[in-house]
Amino acid sequence: MLKGLGGLGDMAKMMKAAKEMQEKMGALQDDLATITVTGESGAGLVRATATAKGELTGLEIDASIFHPDEKAVVEDLILAAIKDAQGKAAERSQAEMRKLTEAMGLPADMKLPF
């Protein structure tokens, strides 16, 4: 198509690849919103569920930990479960990004804009 126009053919190819990458990145963002991870603390007494984007979507607390004199312990367990879920969400997001970059032939450790 642009064969004889020197570097313009390469530019068109690069633009097409950039558009394809942008579309795949958009699809990945949508996927990250539907992938869920669960963090827990207190041997599973408190569980927090989040999307791979890090948005907290659920919290489960075993009723056995509700004692008035252990309020601070319960609060600590809740925070620990949320932090665990957020950490797992970040890891999952990075893993999905690595899969996308590798599928596109880019270096696995390439930092993309999100």
MARVO-757910 format. One line per field, with one value per atom (N, C-alpha, C): residue number from 1; residue in three letters; atom name; x, y, z. Coordinates in pm, 1 decimal, padded with zeros to 6 digits. Example, Ala and Ser with C-alpha at 12.3 -4.5 7.8 and 13.67 -1.06 7.14 Angstrom:
pos = c(1:1:1:2:2:2)
code = c(ALA:ALA:ALA:SER:SER:SER)
site = c(N:CA:C:N:CA:C)
x = c(01319.0:01230.0:01320.0:01285.0:01367.0:01290.0)
y = c(-00569.0:-00450.0:-00330.0:-00225.0:-00106.0:00003.0)
z = c(00780.0:00780.0:00780.0:00708.0:00714.0:00787.0)
***
This chain:
pos = c(1:1:1:2:2:2:3:3:3:4:4:4:5:5:5:6:6:6:7:7:7:8:8:8:9:9:9:10:10:10:11:11:11:12:12:12:13:13:13:14:14:14:15:15:15:16:16:16:17:17:17:18:18:18:19:19:19:20:20:20:21:21:21:22:22:22:23:23:23:24:24:24:25:25:25:26:26:26:27:27:27:28:28:28:29:29:29:30:30:30:31:31:31:32:32:32:33:33:33:34:34:34:35:35:35:36:36:36:37:37:37:38:38:38:39:39:39:40:40:40:41:41:41:42:42:42:43:43:43:44:44:44:45:45:45:46:46:46:47:47:47:48:48:48:49:49:49:50:50:50:51:51:51:52:52:52:53:53:53:54:54:54:55:55:55:56:56:56:57:57:57:58:58:58:59:59:59:60:60:60:61:61:61:62:62:62:63:63:63:64:64:64:65:65:65:66:66:66:67:67:67:68:68:68:69:69:69:70:70:70:71:71:71:72:72:72:73:73:73:74:74:74:75:75:75:76:76:76:77:77:77:78:78:78:79:79:79:80:80:80:81:81:81:82:82:82:83:83:83:84:84:84:85:85:85:86:86:86:87:87:87:88:88:88:89:89:89:90:90:90:91:91:91:92:92:92:93:93:93:94:94:94:95:95:95:96:96:96:97:97:97:98:98:98:99:99:99:100:100:100:101:101:101:102:102:102:103:103:103:104:104:104:105:105:105:106:106:106:107:107:107:108:108:108:109:109:109:110:110:110:111:111:111:112:112:112:113:113:113:114:114:114)
code = c(MET:MET:MET:LEU:LEU:LEU:LYS:LYS:LYS:GLY:GLY:GLY:LEU:LEU:LEU:GLY:GLY:GLY:GLY:GLY:GLY:LEU:LEU:LEU:GLY:GLY:GLY:ASP:ASP:ASP:MET:MET:MET:ALA:ALA:ALA:LYS:LYS:LYS:MET:MET:MET:MET:MET:MET:LYS:LYS:LYS:ALA:ALA:ALA:ALA:ALA:ALA:LYS:LYS:LYS:GLU:GLU:GLU:MET:MET:MET:GLN:GLN:GLN:GLU:GLU:GLU:LYS:LYS:LYS:MET:MET:MET:GLY:GLY:GLY:ALA:ALA:ALA:LEU:LEU:LEU:GLN:GLN:GLN:ASP:ASP:ASP:ASP:ASP:ASP:LEU:LEU:LEU:ALA:ALA:ALA:THR:THR:THR:ILE:ILE:ILE:THR:THR:THR:VAL:VAL:VAL:THR:THR:THR:GLY:GLY:GLY:GLU:GLU:GLU:SER:SER:SER:GLY:GLY:GLY:ALA:ALA:ALA:GLY:GLY:GLY:LEU:LEU:LEU:VAL:VAL:VAL:ARG:ARG:ARG:ALA:ALA:ALA:THR:THR:THR:ALA:ALA:ALA:THR:THR:THR:ALA:ALA:ALA:LYS:LYS:LYS:GLY:GLY:GLY:GLU:GLU:GLU:LEU:LEU:LEU:THR:THR:THR:GLY:GLY:GLY:LEU:LEU:LEU:GLU:GLU:GLU:ILE:ILE:ILE:ASP:ASP:ASP:ALA:ALA:ALA:SER:SER:SER:ILE:ILE:ILE:PHE:PHE:PHE:HIS:HIS:HIS:PRO:PRO:PRO:ASP:ASP:ASP:GLU:GLU:GLU:LYS:LYS:LYS:ALA:ALA:ALA:VAL:VAL:VAL:VAL:VAL:VAL:GLU:GLU:GLU:ASP:ASP:ASP:LEU:LEU:LEU:ILE:ILE:ILE:LEU:LEU:LEU:ALA:ALA:ALA:ALA:ALA:ALA:ILE:ILE:ILE:LYS:LYS:LYS:ASP:ASP:ASP:ALA:ALA:ALA:GLN:GLN:GLN:GLY:GLY:GLY:LYS:LYS:LYS:ALA:ALA:ALA:ALA:ALA:ALA:GLU:GLU:GLU:ARG:ARG:ARG:SER:SER:SER:GLN:GLN:GLN:ALA:ALA:ALA:GLU:GLU:GLU:MET:MET:MET:ARG:ARG:ARG:LYS:LYS:LYS:LEU:LEU:LEU:THR:THR:THR:GLU:GLU:GLU:ALA:ALA:ALA:MET:MET:MET:GLY:GLY:GLY:LEU:LEU:LEU:PRO:PRO:PRO:ALA:ALA:ALA:ASP:ASP:ASP:MET:MET:MET:LYS:LYS:LYS:LEU:LEU:LEU:PRO:PRO:PRO:PHE:PHE:PHE)
site = c(N:CA:C:N:CA:C:N:CA:C:N:CA:C:N:CA:C:N:CA:C:N:CA:C:N:CA:C:N:CA:C:N:CA:C:N:CA:C:N:CA:C:N:CA:C:N:CA:C:N:CA:C:N:CA:C:N:CA:C:N:CA:C:N:CA:C:N:CA:C:N:CA:C:N:CA:C:N:CA:C:N:CA:C:N:CA:C:N:CA:C:N:CA:C:N:CA:C:N:CA:C:N:CA:C:N:CA:C:N:CA:C:N:CA:C:N:CA:C:N:CA:C:N:CA:C:N:CA:C:N:CA:C:N:CA:C:N:CA:C:N:CA:C:N:CA:C:N:CA:C:N:CA:C:N:CA:C:N:CA:C:N:CA:C:N:CA:C:N:CA:C:N:CA:C:N:CA:C:N:CA:C:N:CA:C:N:CA:C:N:CA:C:N:CA:C:N:CA:C:N:CA:C:N:CA:C:N:CA:C:N:CA:C:N:CA:C:N:CA:C:N:CA:C:N:CA:C:N:CA:C:N:CA:C:N:CA:C:N:CA:C:N:CA:C:N:CA:C:N:CA:C:N:CA:C:N:CA:C:N:CA:C:N:CA:C:N:CA:C:N:CA:C:N:CA:C:N:CA:C:N:CA:C:N:CA:C:N:CA:C:N:CA:C:N:CA:C:N:CA:C:N:CA:C:N:CA:C:N:CA:C:N:CA:C:N:CA:C:N:CA:C:N:CA:C:N:CA:C:N:CA:C:N:CA:C:N:CA:C:N:CA:C:N:CA:C:N:CA:C:N:CA:C:N:CA:C:N:CA:C:N:CA:C:N:CA:C:N:CA:C:N:CA:C:N:CA:C:N:CA:C:N:CA:C:N:CA:C:N:CA:C:N:CA:C:N:CA:C)
x = c(00082.1:00000.0:00087.0:00177.3:00264.6:00406.9:00419.8:00550.2:00634.4:00699.0:00776.4:00779.0:00717.0:00714.6:00813.3:00911.5:01015.5:00962.4:00994.1:00957.7:00809.8:00731.4:00587.7:00517.9:00565.0:00507.6:00530.0:00651.1:00681.2:00597.6:00577.2:00497.1:00353.2:00298.7:00161.8:00152.6:00254.8:00257.5:00263.6:00346.0:00356.5:00225.0:00158.4:00031.2:-00074.1:-00073.5:-00167.2:-00138.9:-00010.5:00027.3:-00010.7:00007.8:-00027.7:-00178.2:-00255.2:-00400.9:-00443.5:-00380.0:-00410.4:-00377.5:-00263.2:-00223.7:-00324.7:-00368.6:-00464.6:-00595.6:-00638.8:-00761.6:-00745.0:-00629.6:-00604.5:-00593.4:-00535.2:-00523.7:-00662.5:-00748.7:-00885.8:-00959.0:-00940.3:-01003.9:-00948.8:-00818.3:-00758.4:-00815.4:-00832.3:-00890.7:-01030.3:-01108.6:-01242.1:-01232.5:-01137.4:-01119.5:-01078.8:-00989.4:-00943.2:-01057.6:-01159.6:-01274.5:-01362.0:-01347.2:-01430.4:-01354.6:-01222.2:-01142.0:-01144.8:-01172.7:-01174.5:-01067.9:-01018.2:-00923.4:-00975.5:-00934.6:-00977.7:-00856.2:-00853.0:-00748.4:-00808.9:-00725.0:-00778.5:-00679.3:-00731.9:-00648.8:-00713.5:-00636.8:-00689.8:-00727.5:-00644.7:-00671.1:-00808.3:-00846.6:-00971.6:-01091.7:-01071.8:-01184.1:-01236.8:-01149.1:-01189.3:-01141.0:-01234.2:-01201.2:-01249.8:-01163.1:-01197.7:-01184.8:-01283.5:-01281.6:-01267.1:-01181.5:-01156.9:-01142.6:-01162.9:-01135.9:-00985.0:-00938.6:-00796.1:-00752.4:-00847.9:-00816.2:-00798.0:-00829.5:-00811.3:-00936.6:-01049.7:-01174.2:-01232.8:-01252.7:-01309.1:-01455.5:-01493.4:-01630.5:-01703.7:-01632.6:-01699.8:-01613.8:-01680.3:-01612.2:-01691.3:-01626.2:-01689.8:-01617.5:-01695.6:-01637.2:-01705.5:-01625.8:-01678.8:-01733.9:-01855.6:-01922.3:-01848.2:-01764.4:-01694.5:-01596.6:-01560.5:-01463.4:-01528.6:-01661.1:-01728.9:-01743.1:-01640.7:-01643.0:-01609.3:-01690.6:-01668.2:-01526.8:-01465.9:-01332.6:-01222.1:-01257.2:-01159.4:-01180.4:-01239.9:-01268.3:-01142.4:-01033.8:-00910.4:-00856.6:-00870.1:-00823.1:-00904.9:-01036.7:-01124.0:-01087.5:-01066.9:-01029.8:-00898.6:-00800.5:-00672.0:-00688.5:-00773.7:-00796.9:-00863.9:-00956.8:-01024.9:-00924.7:-00843.7:-00743.9:-00645.2:-00602.7:-00507.7:-00568.7:-00695.7:-00761.8:-00774.6:-00808.7:-00821.3:-00685.6:-00581.4:-00447.9:-00404.1:-00437.2:-00403.0:-00475.1:-00603.2:-00680.1:-00623.1:-00588.5:-00532.9:-00396.9:-00316.0:-00187.0:-00205.2:-00300.3:-00328.0:-00384.8:-00464.5:-00519.7:-00407.3:-00311.7:-00199.2:-00116.7:-00093.1:-00017.5:-00090.8:-00221.7:-00299.6:-00300.2:-00313.6:-00312.2:-00179.1:-00069.5:00062.3:00078.5:00026.6:00035.9:-00041.8:-00160.4:-00240.2:-00169.5:-00106.6:-00033.2:00085.2:00157.1:00269.7:00223.1:00109.0:00056.4:00026.2:-00031.6:-00065.8:00059.3:00157.7:00278.6:00355.3:00360.8:00430.1:00356.9:00223.9:00146.2:00166.6:00198.7:00221.2:00368.1:00451.3:00592.6:00674.3:00620.8:00693.3:00766.3:00868.0:00937.1:00839.4:00849.4:00756.9:00762.3:00877.7:00891.7:00867.9:00813.6:00787.6:00678.3:00703.7:00605.8:00513.6:00385.2:00285.4:00210.1:00135.0:00079.4:-00032.7:-00038.0:-00132.4:-00085.5)
y = c(-00118.8:00000.0:00125.8:00136.3:00253.8:00214.7:00111.0:00057.4:00158.3:00214.8:00313.5:00446.4:00458.6:00589.0:00592.5:00505.0:00507.3:00475.2:00563.1:00541.2:00555.7:00606.1:00622.4:00489.2:00385.9:00253.0:00202.1:00225.4:00186.2:00266.7:00393.3:00479.3:00429.9:00390.7:00339.1:00210.2:00128.0:00002.6:00031.9:00129.7:00167.1:00223.2:00303.8:00362.2:00252.8:00155.9:00044.1:-00036.1:-00060.0:-00133.6:-00055.5:00076.2:00159.5:00156.7:00161.0:00155.2:00019.8:-00086.2:-00220.0:-00231.0:-00174.4:-00177.3:-00099.7:00014.0:00095.5:00018.4:-00052.6:-00131.5:-00245.2:-00310.2:-00419.7:-00367.7:-00250.6:-00191.3:-00157.2:-00107.1:-00077.1:-00202.7:-00309.6:-00437.5:-00491.2:-00475.6:-00521.2:-00443.5:-00313.7:-00232.8:-00284.4:-00318.3:-00373.8:-00507.4:-00591.7:-00722.0:-00707.5:-00613.1:-00594.2:-00556.5:-00494.3:-00455.9:-00576.8:-00687.1:-00805.0:-00917.1:-00912.6:-01014.1:-00981.5:-01081.5:-01057.2:-01140.4:-01085.8:-01153.3:-01141.0:-01233.8:-01230.4:-01229.9:-01132.7:-01125.4:-01167.2:-01220.6:-01262.6:-01238.0:-01239.7:-01227.1:-01307.5:-01327.5:-01403.1:-01544.8:-01609.4:-01746.3:-01758.8:-01656.8:-01661.2:-01606.2:-01552.5:-01496.2:-01368.8:-01297.1:-01176.6:-01191.8:-01172.2:-01182.5:-01057.6:-01004.3:-00887.5:-00925.9:-00889.7:-00917.2:-00784.9:-00785.8:-00664.6:-00702.8:-00604.5:-00626.3:-00617.7:-00662.3:-00652.5:-00507.1:-00415.4:-00272.8:-00219.6:-00302.6:-00262.9:-00208.7:-00212.2:-00162.8:-00268.6:-00233.8:-00325.7:-00351.4:-00479.3:-00513.3:-00594.4:-00648.7:-00728.9:-00746.6:-00772.1:-00793.4:-00896.1:-01003.7:-01107.4:-01114.5:-01115.2:-01121.9:-01234.7:-01329.3:-01440.1:-01383.4:-01421.6:-01368.8:-01401.2:-01502.4:-01542.0:-01436.7:-01339.6:-01239.2:-01114.6:-01112.7:-00995.1:-01001.5:-00955.6:-00941.5:-00795.9:-00729.4:-00586.8:-00552.7:-00641.6:-00611.3:-00637.1:-00686.0:-00712.8:-00625.1:-00509.3:-00417.5:-00383.1:-00353.6:-00315.7:-00432.3:-00553.0:-00670.7:-00686.6:-00670.4:-00682.3:-00576.0:-00455.0:-00347.2:-00379.4:-00431.3:-00468.4:-00579.7:-00679.0:-00788.9:-00739.5:-00647.2:-00591.8:-00518.1:-00433.1:-00360.0:-00455.6:-00558.7:-00654.8:-00727.9:-00766.0:-00835.7:-00744.5:-00619.4:-00523.2:-00501.8:-00484.3:-00465.4:-00589.0:-00707.6:-00830.8:-00837.1:-00802.8:-00803.0:-00701.4:-00583.8:-00481.5:-00523.8:-00589.2:-00639.1:-00745.4:-00836.8:-00940.0:-00879.2:-00774.0:-00706.5:-00645.6:-00582.3:-00522.4:-00629.5:-00741.0:-00850.5:-00906.2:-00924.3:-00979.5:-00884.0:-00755.7:-00654.5:-00658.2:-00667.5:-00673.5:-00800.7:-00912.8:-01038.8:-01030.2:-00970.7:-00955.5:-00863.2:-00759.2:-00666.0:-00736.2:-00820.0:-00894.1:-00986.1:-01053.0:-01141.4:-01063.1:-00944.4:-00862.3:-00816.8:-00766.4:-00716.5:-00829.1:-00946.2:-01059.3:-01105.4:-01106.6:-01147.4:-01052.0:-00928.2:-00829.1:-00822.4:-00909.5:-00911.8:-00802.4:-00742.7:-00638.0:-00699.9:-00633.7:-00686.7:-00700.7:-00809.9:-00838.1:-00730.7:-00666.9:-00567.0:-00424.2:-00410.1:-00276.3:-00208.5:-00087.8:-00011.9:00061.6:00024.9:00092.2:00192.5:00281.2:00396.9:00370.9:00257.7:00242.2:00138.5)
z = c(00000.0:00000.0:00000.0:00097.0:00098.6:00058.8:-00019.7:-00055.0:-00128.5:-00157.2:-00226.0:-00154.8:-00040.6:00027.6:00144.6:00139.0:00242.0:00379.7:00475.7:00615.5:00645.6:00549.9:00576.0:00595.1:00525.8:00542.7:00683.7:00735.0:00872.8:00971.0:00941.4:01029.3:01034.9:00921.5:00917.9:00998.4:00985.9:01061.9:01212.4:01250.4:01392.6:01444.1:01364.9:01406.6:01425.8:01335.3:01346.6:01473.8:01502.2:01623.1:01748.7:01745.5:01860.9:01885.4:01777.7:01792.6:01849.0:01800.1:01850.0:01998.9:02037.8:02178.5:02263.0:02214.4:02287.4:02307.6:02205.4:02216.8:02317.6:02312.9:02407.5:02550.3:02567.3:02701.2:02755.0:02671.0:02712.3:02753.8:02676.5:02710.2:02841.7:02863.1:02988.7:03106.3:03091.0:03198.9:03233.9:03132.1:03156.3:03228.3:03185.3:03249.1:03395.2:03424.4:03562.4:03655.6:03601.3:03682.7:03716.9:03642.0:03667.6:03738.0:03737.5:03807.3:03956.2:04040.1:04184.1:04254.8:04363.7:04450.6:04592.8:04679.5:04818.5:04909.0:04998.8:05100.5:05233.2:05320.8:05449.4:05561.0:05681.8:05800.6:05911.9:06019.7:06132.8:06093.3:06013.0:05966.4:05900.5:05824.8:05750.9:05825.9:05946.0:06020.9:05955.6:05886.9:05814.8:05670.8:05575.8:05433.2:05361.2:05278.8:05197.7:05051.3:04971.6:04828.5:04754.2:04651.7:04573.1:04426.4:04339.6:04197.6:04177.2:04061.8:04031.1:04016.8:04009.0:04009.0:04151.3:04252.5:04391.0:04458.1:04390.4:04448.3:04541.2:04667.2:04765.0:04731.3:04717.2:04679.2:04785.0:04881.5:04983.4:05106.0:05217.6:05344.7:05423.4:05463.9:05544.7:05678.7:05786.1:05919.7:05995.6:06045.2:06123.8:06254.8:06288.5:06407.8:06536.9:06536.9:06659.6:06710.2:06626.7:06672.1:06732.3:06740.6:06793.9:06945.2:07011.9:07157.1:07186.5:07266.7:07292.9:07339.4:07416.1:07467.2:07363.0:07245.3:07140.5:07017.3:07038.2:06927.5:06847.9:06915.2:06846.6:06763.2:06813.7:06738.8:06611.5:06622.0:06504.4:06401.2:06445.1:06353.3:06282.8:06357.0:06297.1:06194.1:06226.5:06133.5:06005.7:06019.5:05901.2:05812.9:05873.1:05794.8:05728.1:05799.5:05743.1:05623.7:05633.4:05521.9:05400.9:05424.2:05313.9:05247.1:05327.1:05269.8:05192.7:05242.2:05173.2:05038.3:05037.2:04911.6:04813.6:04861.7:04772.5:04717.1:04799.4:04753.1:04645.7:04668.4:04569.3:04441.3:04455.5:04338.0:04254.6:04320.5:04248.5:04178.2:04246.7:04186.2:04063.8:04076.1:03964.5:03846.7:03876.0:03771.3:03695.9:03768.8:03706.3:03623.8:03674.8:03601.4:03469.8:03474.4:03353.2:03254.2:03304.1:03218.1:03153.0:03231.2:03174.2:03062.1:03083.8:02979.6:02852.3:02866.8:02750.6:02677.5:02750.9:02685.4:02616.6:02682.0:02619.8:02494.1:02497.5:02380.4:02263.5:02295.2:02189.4:02147.3:02207.4:02171.1:02236.3:02341.8:02413.9:02532.4:02584.7:02702.2:02819.8:02894.8:03005.4:03113.2:03131.3:03237.5:03189.2:03069.3:03014.8:03095.9:03138.5:03217.2:03122.4:03128.0:03045.3:03130.2:03070.8:03141.6:03241.3:03309.1:03420.6:03515.8)
***
